[in-house]
Amino acid sequence: MQRHDVVVVGAGLAGQRAALAAIQAGRDVAIVSKLHPLRSHSGAAQGGINAAVGKEDSVETHTYDTVKGSDYLGDQDAIEFFCQSAGPTVVEMEHFGTIFSRGEDGSLARRPFGGAGFPRTIYAADRTGLALLQALYEHLGTQPYTLYEEWDLLEVVVRDGRVQGIVALDRRTGEFAEIAAKAVIMATGPAGRIYGRTTNAHSCTGDGIAASYRAGAFLKDMEFVQFHPTALLESGILITEGARGEGGILKNASGERFMTRYAPHVLDLASRDVVSRAIVTEVKEGRGFPGGYVHLELMHLGKERIESRLQEICDFSRKFAGVDPVTQPIPVMPAQHYMMGGIGTNLRGETNVPGLYSAGEAACVSIHGANRLGGNSLLETLVFGRQAGEAAASYVATAPSPVLHETDLDQAVTPIRSMWGRTDGEDPQRLRTEMQTTMDSLVGIYRTAGELEEALRQIRALRQRFARVRIADTSAQFNLNLIDALETGNMLELAEVIVVGAIARTESRGAHSRLDYPKRDDVAWLKHTLAARGPGGPVLSYAPVTMTRFEPKERVY
């Protein structure tokens, strides 16, 4: 059995920043990751990182834009702290070696993003997440820590009212192991693969969120699922908001710039939920192209600007859609992109389970509320990753030594061995595909009670079938059939939480748009949803939204 003060699960930006903070506080730190750190999903973020660093911009404006973008469900104390931390965080990452794009005067280049009052999105061409990830990984490499690479989290062990460590699987050997720790930080990212059409990597299966839920942590605001307006039609590959920030225009089949109808002041740079609904409406009302999509036009920007600032978009469009954005429009349609909800935490990354922390997209602080603004996600990983690392380091200074028993390992592994022992049963990949079809068709951008109730029926039926899942591959090393089953179980559990929360929330707010309840209801629903795991499924309760300076008002762009 291995022992550490702090175990960070996940090696993306949030996990690495949390680990760095805990190491710098003098703690023995381990990172557990099912991927090489540089393959983490943080590297897929394209457009940029927000910070109010320009003379015409301000922290207050960034704060207001984020509150408004959240449809007033974001906690304003957390948002204020977040926006105040933005400038120093960007400077720190530059000192770590991040090579940002520059303006002609040598200052940090900035581009406008949706829902922002000023161009405050700092970028590295259209590979910002990768640039940050590489710089942070290189800096972390100068510090002492233990890396468990290609290890999969199974369970968080909680005893005597606090975290004692984790149980995990080493893919390379097929061995199950306990890792004792006084504190565990969940930074495993999102669960976007619950949906079939998503911009998320195949690794985004919500493992840490589900394990925390089973360990007794509250999940917050899981019904709020963001769809990115512009993903390549067939593949769902992300076309960054930076493309519209550079001047890209959305047009329907009639050649009309249709955002004039939905956001007459900011047009294509309205918040993501607004633009996504506009695209879906255009298609549903017959103004899309045959096959159901719209065009994103960049041609008017010119070859030099497109190829220098949107290099990755050029590559993706040419390779995966067969179009050259320099001379042709890009076919796009919304795809699931981000989860505003996650493991409920405070500003310090603390959950309701002592010793358990979370940061990044796996967590819900909440700064994004009902809808996230582009450019705020990369910033969130770094700001709150550091907070969680510092808080965990402080906690372990006085926490008792962790205690793990052999029974902890047995309890985690026994259900898996029963999957191996079956001669017939359900194929986990088939269950996963059916789940994704259900979520795509019934829990999408527009929702109704009838569709949500049917989705819940289908998800619960799939969960019952999962109890008979079979792992056909009996090999030990790199058993991807086993990994598929573990991930599918996690996603089915989280899908149920999403749907139950969506049924209960009888209003439209941000990314949660109910056709049967089209208005925002601040009297009944200006509150966070908290889901606890019960014997019959999620048990919902509610918590107030922290308000400071900005009173809710109609959100228009």
Protein Blocks (a to p, Z undefined) as FASTA:
>chain_A
ZZdfbdcedjbfklmmmmmmmmmnopacddddfbdfklpmklmpmkbccddfbfkbcfkl
mmmmmmmmnnopacfklmmmmmmmmmmmmmmmmmnopacdddfkopacddddehiabdcb
dcehjllmmmmmmmmmmmmmmpccdddehiacfbdcdeehiafbdcdddfknopacdddd
fbdcdfebpaklmpmbdcbdfklnolmmmmmmmnopacehklpccddfbdcfklopacdf
klmmnopacddfkopafklmmmmmnommmcfklmmmmmmmmmmnopacehiaadddfkln
ojklmmmmmmmlmmmmmmmnopafklpccddddddfbdfbdcdddfkopafbehiacedj
lbcfblnlmaccehklmmmmmmmmmmmmmmmmmmmmmgccddddfklmmmmmmmmmmmmm
pcbdcdfklmmmmmmmmmmmmmcmbccfklmmmmmmmmmmmmmmmmmcccfblcfbhplk
lmmmmmmmmmmmmmmmmmmmmmmmgcdehjbccfklmbccfklmgccddddddfkbccdd
ddddddfklccddddZZ
